[in-house]
């Protein structure tokens, strides 16, 4: 991909990995400005020092992805891991996914990951409080198919990504094509 957006980048580690492992222009956004400040100070500044010719490829922005309508640009790749389970089901979930779709060019690919609701009985109390919109695999695919032309579901246990029995998986990863 040539332009990748990470939605909900937090402290920016995933965004940094994308910048280091690709030649793409990579933008990480998060509504939490303290996390973006951390990413700029601890990831972007060293990246710019070590790779001065590439420093413009990596950007961190404090941004409310759903509410703000300013131009982020167009992307052929989008990554959002551990975000959608914090977005309320219904209208806000729909706005979030519509925005993901809007920012992708035709044929663009979004990778959206979330904990599997089947694993929630084994989650900590703190995790259960923060995860207000967990998905079972069927609802996850159905929800994403309302916004993307193709959705490919994968599951993950520990570090193993597979297409096996998703009811036993801890994490769901969807590859979505516009």
C-alpha positions as CSV (number, residue, x, y, z in Angstrom):
1,X,0.0,0.0,0.0
2,X,1.1,3.6,-0.6
3,X,-0.9,5.4,2.0
4,X,-2.0,3.7,5.3
5,X,-4.1,5.2,8.1
6,X,-4.1,3.6,11.6
7,X,-7.3,4.6,13.4
8,X,-7.0,4.5,17.2
9,X,-3.2,4.3,17.1
10,X,-2.7,4.9,20.8
11,X,0.9,5.4,21.6
12,X,1.8,4.7,18.0
13,X,3.6,1.4,18.1
14,X,1.6,-0.2,15.3
15,X,1.9,3.0,13.2
16,X,5.7,2.9,13.6
17,X,5.8,-0.7,12.6
18,X,3.9,0.0,9.5
19,X,6.2,2.9,8.6
20,X,9.3,0.8,9.2
21,X,8.1,-2.3,7.4
22,X,6.6,-0.6,4.3
23,X,7.5,2.3,2.0
24,X,4.0,3.8,2.5
25,X,3.0,7.2,3.9
26,X,1.6,6.2,7.3
27,X,-0.6,8.3,9.5
28,X,-1.6,7.3,13.0
29,X,-4.6,9.1,14.6
30,X,-6.1,8.9,18.0
31,X,-8.6,11.2,19.9
32,X,-6.3,11.1,23.0
33,X,-3.9,13.9,22.5
34,X,-1.6,12.7,25.4
35,X,-1.1,9.4,23.5
36,X,-0.3,11.3,20.3
37,X,2.1,13.6,22.2
38,X,3.9,10.4,23.4
39,X,4.0,9.0,19.9
40,X,5.5,12.2,18.5
41,X,8.1,12.5,21.2
42,X,9.1,8.8,21.6
43,X,8.6,7.4,18.1
44,X,8.4,10.2,15.4
45,X,11.4,12.2,16.7
46,X,13.8,9.1,16.8
47,X,12.4,8.0,13.4
48,X,13.1,11.5,11.9
49,X,16.6,11.5,13.4
50,X,17.4,8.0,12.1
51,X,15.7,8.4,8.7
52,X,15.7,12.1,7.9
53,X,14.9,11.5,4.2
54,X,11.8,9.5,5.2
55,X,10.4,11.6,8.1
56,X,7.5,13.0,6.1
57,X,6.2,9.4,5.6
58,X,5.2,9.2,9.3
59,X,2.6,11.4,10.9
60,X,0.8,11.3,14.2
61,X,-2.4,13.4,14.6
62,X,-4.8,14.0,17.5
63,X,-8.1,13.5,15.7
64,X,-11.7,12.5,16.5
65,X,-12.1,10.1,13.7
66,X,-15.9,10.0,13.6
67,X,-16.8,13.6,14.6
68,X,-14.2,15.6,12.7
69,X,-14.8,16.2,9.0
70,X,-11.5,17.7,8.1
71,X,-9.6,16.2,5.2
72,X,-7.3,13.3,6.3
73,X,-6.7,12.5,2.7
74,X,-7.3,9.2,0.8
75,X,-5.8,5.9,1.8
76,X,-5.4,2.5,0.1
77,X,-4.9,0.9,3.5
78,X,-6.5,1.3,6.9
79,X,-5.8,-0.5,10.1
80,X,-8.0,-0.3,13.2
81,X,-7.2,-2.8,16.0
82,X,-8.9,-2.8,19.4
83,X,-11.1,0.1,18.6
84,X,-14.5,-0.9,17.4
85,X,-15.4,-2.7,20.7
86,X,-15.2,0.7,22.4
87,X,-17.7,2.3,19.9
88,X,-21.4,2.0,20.9
89,X,-23.4,-0.4,18.8
90,X,-25.9,1.2,16.5
91,X,-25.6,4.7,15.0
92,X,-22.1,5.4,16.3
93,X,-20.8,2.0,15.1
94,X,-22.4,2.7,11.7
95,X,-20.7,6.2,11.5
96,X,-17.3,4.7,12.5
97,X,-17.5,2.0,9.7
98,X,-18.9,4.5,7.2
99,X,-15.9,6.8,7.9
100,X,-13.5,3.9,7.4
101,X,-15.1,3.2,4.1
102,X,-15.1,6.9,3.0
103,X,-11.4,7.3,3.5
104,X,-10.4,4.3,1.4
105,X,-9.9,4.5,-2.4
106,X,-11.6,2.0,-4.6
107,X,-10.0,-1.4,-4.0
108,X,-8.6,-0.2,-0.7
109,X,-8.2,-2.6,2.2
110,X,-9.1,-2.2,5.8
111,X,-7.9,-4.5,8.6
112,X,-10.2,-4.3,11.5
113,X,-9.6,-6.4,14.7
114,X,-11.6,-6.9,17.9
115,X,-11.8,-9.4,20.7
116,X,-14.2,-12.2,20.2
117,X,-17.3,-12.0,22.3
118,X,-17.1,-15.8,22.8
119,X,-13.9,-15.1,24.8
120,X,-15.5,-12.4,27.0
121,X,-16.3,-14.7,29.9
122,X,-12.6,-15.2,30.4
123,X,-11.7,-11.5,30.2
124,X,-10.9,-9.4,33.3
125,X,-13.6,-7.2,34.9
126,X,-11.7,-4.1,33.7
127,X,-11.7,-5.4,30.1
128,X,-15.4,-6.2,30.3
129,X,-16.2,-2.7,31.4
130,X,-14.4,-1.0,28.6
131,X,-15.6,-3.4,25.8
132,X,-19.1,-2.1,25.3
133,X,-19.6,-3.6,21.8
134,X,-18.2,-7.0,21.4
135,X,-18.9,-9.1,18.4
136,X,-19.5,-12.8,17.7
137,X,-18.1,-13.8,14.4
138,X,-21.4,-13.9,12.5
139,X,-22.5,-10.4,13.6
140,X,-19.0,-9.1,12.9
141,X,-19.1,-10.2,9.3
142,X,-22.7,-9.1,8.8
143,X,-21.9,-5.6,10.2
144,X,-18.8,-5.2,8.1
145,X,-20.5,-6.5,4.9
146,X,-22.9,-3.5,5.2
147,X,-19.9,-1.2,4.5
148,X,-17.4,-3.2,2.4
149,X,-17.8,-5.3,-0.8
150,X,-15.7,-8.2,0.5
151,X,-15.0,-9.3,4.0
152,X,-12.6,-12.1,4.9
153,X,-12.7,-13.3,8.5
154,X,-9.7,-14.7,10.3
155,X,-9.3,-15.6,14.0
156,X,-6.3,-15.5,16.3
157,X,-5.2,-17.3,19.4
158,X,-2.0,-16.2,21.0
159,X,0.2,-15.4,18.0
160,X,-1.4,-17.8,15.6
161,X,-3.7,-16.4,12.9
162,X,-6.0,-18.9,11.3
163,X,-9.3,-19.5,9.6
164,X,-10.3,-22.4,11.9
165,X,-13.1,-22.7,14.4
166,X,-13.7,-19.0,15.3
167,X,-15.9,-19.8,18.4
168,X,-12.7,-20.8,20.2
169,X,-10.7,-17.8,19.0
170,X,-9.8,-15.0,21.4
171,X,-9.5,-12.3,18.6
172,X,-11.3,-11.7,15.3
173,X,-9.5,-10.0,12.4
174,X,-11.4,-8.9,9.3
175,X,-9.8,-8.0,6.0
176,X,-12.3,-5.7,4.3
177,X,-12.1,-4.5,0.7
178,X,-13.9,-1.4,-0.6
